[in-house]
């Protein structure tokens, strides 16, 4: 799991799956047809058990945060909610969903506020749950800064150790480390990884439990976490006193138990 009250996927996930039958171009043609658009809009506005309607699950258009666009014309809208963009355009939010996807010719990265802090803590307490960012590994530089992002890309693990372990004491530090390392390595059958033992690949993170914290937010996601001092990958130091050493000793993992 990741430790945030919002999930991230495409704005196109607010539409029923049949819109994309036959591929993206077929979907765009449907969005250009007035009669089909009306059917799509009705489906978005109607509660149903036939598909996961993320627009309805979020509860309101101000709980959909538009994160990334493909076209230059629409990139200034990144970081605004669907409600804000609909108001700017003087259109209904559902019509705005269809317009934006058609104009951008992309899925449009979107953050949906769907979860509650209470349920996040319930999940964290489950002993069989491990943690993952479910995001690309990105750096706060260059063209990346022109798009928004989900803060989990920068802060998920530090958020667990800082907010939920140190500050709120949802689980112990020992248990958190187990579920960040040994548990996922065992589940994925990563041979000789996930544990500090002789003969293992030395993948080691040295952090200060008193200061580790996430800094990325939904409003300003491109911020690195703090509190990590040193990192070793395959026994080679890649982070020293918080600075990258320039070494790249990573290895590809090929299926259960295989390393190259």
C-alpha positions in Angstrom: 0.0 0.0 0.0 0.9 3.7 -0.1 0.3 6.0 2.8 -1.8 8.7 1.3 -5.6 9.6 1.2 -5.7 9.8 -2.6 -5.0 7.5 -5.5 -3.6 8.4 -8.9 -4.7 7.2 -12.4 -6.1 8.8 -15.6 -9.0 11.2 -15.9 -10.2 8.7 -18.4 -10.9 6.3 -15.5 -13.9 8.5 -14.8 -15.5 7.2 -17.9 -17.2 3.8 -18.4 -14.7 1.2 -19.9 -16.8 0.7 -23.0 -15.7 4.2 -24.2 -12.3 2.7 -25.0 -13.4 -0.4 -26.7 -11.3 -0.7 -29.9 -8.6 1.5 -28.7 -7.9 5.2 -28.0 -8.8 6.5 -31.4 -12.1 4.8 -31.2 -12.7 6.4 -27.9 -11.9 9.9 -29.2 -14.4 9.4 -32.0 -17.1 8.5 -29.4 -16.3 11.7 -27.5 -16.8 13.7 -30.7 -20.2 12.2 -31.3 -23.0 14.3 -29.6 -25.3 11.3 -29.0 -22.5 9.1 -27.6 -21.2 11.9 -25.4 -24.7 12.2 -23.9 -24.6 8.4 -23.1 -21.1 8.8 -21.6 -22.2 11.7 -19.4 -25.2 9.8 -18.2 -23.1 6.8 -17.3 -20.6 9.0 -15.4 -23.4 10.7 -13.4 -25.3 7.4 -12.6 -24.2 5.2 -9.7 -23.5 1.6 -10.9 -22.0 -1.6 -9.7 -21.0 -2.5 -13.3 -17.8 -0.5 -13.2 -15.6 1.5 -10.8 -16.8 5.1 -11.3 -13.9 7.1 -9.8 -15.7 10.4 -10.4 -18.7 9.2 -8.2 -16.4 7.6 -5.6 -14.4 10.8 -5.1 -17.7 12.5 -4.3 -17.3 15.9 -5.9 -15.2 17.6 -8.7 -13.1 19.5 -6.2 -11.7 16.1 -5.0 -10.2 15.4 -8.5 -6.7 17.1 -8.9 -5.4 17.3 -12.4 -1.7 16.3 -12.4 -0.3 15.9 -15.9 -1.1 16.8 -19.5 0.5 15.9 -22.8 -0.1 19.1 -24.8 1.6 22.4 -24.0 -1.7 24.3 -24.2 -3.2 22.4 -21.3 -0.1 22.0 -19.1 -0.9 25.3 -17.2 -4.0 23.4 -15.8 -1.8 21.0 -13.9 -2.3 21.4 -10.2 -5.9 22.6 -10.5 -9.0 20.7 -9.5 -11.6 19.6 -11.9 -14.0 22.0 -10.2 -11.6 24.9 -10.8 -11.1 24.1 -14.5 -14.8 23.5 -15.0 -15.5 27.0 -13.5 -12.8 28.6 -15.6 -14.4 27.2 -18.7 -17.9 27.8 -17.7 -18.9 24.2 -18.2 -20.3 21.3 -16.3 -17.6 19.1 -14.6 -18.6 16.0 -16.5 -18.5 17.8 -19.9 -15.1 19.1 -18.8 -13.8 15.6 -18.3 -14.7 14.6 -21.8 -13.5 17.9 -23.3 -10.1 17.7 -21.6 -9.4 14.0 -22.5 -10.4 14.8 -26.1 -8.3 17.9 -26.3 -5.2 16.4 -24.7 -5.5 13.0 -26.6 -4.2 11.3 -23.4 -5.4 9.7 -20.2 -4.5 12.9 -18.2 -2.8 12.0 -14.9 -5.3 12.7 -12.2 -5.3 12.4 -8.4 -8.5 11.1 -6.8 -9.2 11.8 -3.1 -10.9 8.5 -2.1 -9.5 7.3 1.2 -9.7 8.3 4.8 -6.9 8.6 7.4 -8.8 6.2 9.6 -8.7 3.5 7.0 -5.0 4.2 6.1 -4.1 3.5 9.7 -6.2 0.3 9.8 -4.3 -0.9 6.7 -0.9 0.0 8.1 -1.6 -2.1 11.2 -2.3 -5.3 9.1 0.9 -7.4 9.6 0.8 -8.9 6.1 0.7 -5.5 4.3 4.0 -4.3 2.8 4.6 -0.8 1.3 5.2 0.5 -2.2 5.0 3.9 -3.8 3.1 2.7 -6.9 4.9 5.6 -8.8 7.7 6.2 -11.1 11.1 7.2 -9.7 11.4 10.9 -10.6 13.7 13.8 -9.7 12.6 17.4 -9.0 14.3 18.9 -12.0 13.9 19.8 -15.7 10.7 19.1 -17.6 9.3 17.1 -14.7 8.6 20.3 -12.9 6.2 21.4 -15.6 3.7 18.7 -14.5 2.3 17.9 -11.2 2.7 14.4 -9.6 1.5 12.3 -6.8 3.6 13.0 -3.7 3.9 9.2 -3.1 6.7 9.3 -5.8 8.9 11.2 -3.4 7.6 10.6 0.1 5.8 7.2 0.7 8.5 5.4 2.7 9.7 8.5 4.7 6.0 9.3 5.4 5.5 5.8 6.9 8.6 6.1 9.1 8.1 9.7 10.1 4.3 10.4 10.3 2.9 6.9 11.1 5.8 5.4 13.1 7.5 8.2 15.0 4.7 10.8 15.3 1.5 8.8 15.5 3.0 5.4 16.7 0.6 3.4 14.5 3.2 0.6 14.3 6.7 0.1 15.7 9.9 1.0 13.9 11.0 -2.6 13.9 7.7 -3.7 12.3 7.9 -1.0 9.7 11.4 -2.0 8.7 10.3 -5.6 8.3 7.5 -4.6 6.0 9.7 -2.3 4.0 12.4 -4.9 3.5 12.2 -8.6 4.4 8.5 -9.0 3.8 8.3 -7.7 0.2 11.7 -9.4 -0.7 10.3 -12.7 0.6 7.0 -12.3 -1.2 8.7 -11.5 -4.5 11.3 -14.2 -4.0 14.2 -11.8 -4.3 17.2 -14.1 -3.7 19.7 -12.8 -1.1 17.9 -9.5 -0.6 15.8 -7.8 2.0 17.8 -8.8 5.1 21.1 -7.7 6.8 22.9 -11.0 6.9 26.3 -12.4 5.8 26.3 -13.4 2.2 23.3 -11.2 1.2 23.5 -8.4 -1.4 24.2 -5.3 0.8 21.3 -3.0 0.0 21.4 -0.7 3.1 19.6 2.6 3.9 20.9 4.6 6.9 18.4 7.1 8.2 17.8 9.2 11.3 14.5 8.0 12.9 14.2 11.4 14.7 14.3 13.5 11.5 13.1 11.3 8.6 10.0 12.9 7.0 8.2 13.4 3.7 8.2 16.9 2.3 6.1 16.3 -0.9 2.5 17.5 -0.8 -0.4 17.4 -3.2 0.0 21.1 -3.7 3.8 21.0 -4.1 4.7 17.4 -4.9 8.2 17.8 -6.3 10.1 17.8 -3.0 12.6 15.3 -1.7 12.2 13.6 1.6 14.6 14.4 4.5 16.4 12.3 7.1 18.2 9.7 4.9 22.0 9.9 5.4 23.6 7.0 3.5 22.5 4.4 0.9 24.4 1.4 -0.3 23.3 -0.7 -3.3 24.9 -4.1 -3.8 27.5 -3.0 -1.2 28.5 0.2 -3.0 27.7 3.6 -1.5 25.5 5.7 -3.7 24.4 8.3 -1.1 26.9 9.8 1.3 25.7 12.4 3.9 22.7 13.0 1.8 24.6 13.6 -1.5 24.7 11.2 -4.5 28.2 9.8 -5.0 27.7 9.3 -8.8 28.0 5.5 -8.6 25.4 3.3 -10.2 25.8 -0.3 -9.0 22.2 -1.4 -9.4 21.4 -4.7 -11.0 18.3 -5.8 -12.9 16.1 -8.4 -11.2 14.7 -11.0 -13.5 11.9 -13.0 -12.0 11.9 -14.9 -8.7 15.4 -15.3 -7.3 17.3 -14.3 -10.5 19.8 -11.4 -10.5 21.9 -10.1 -13.4 
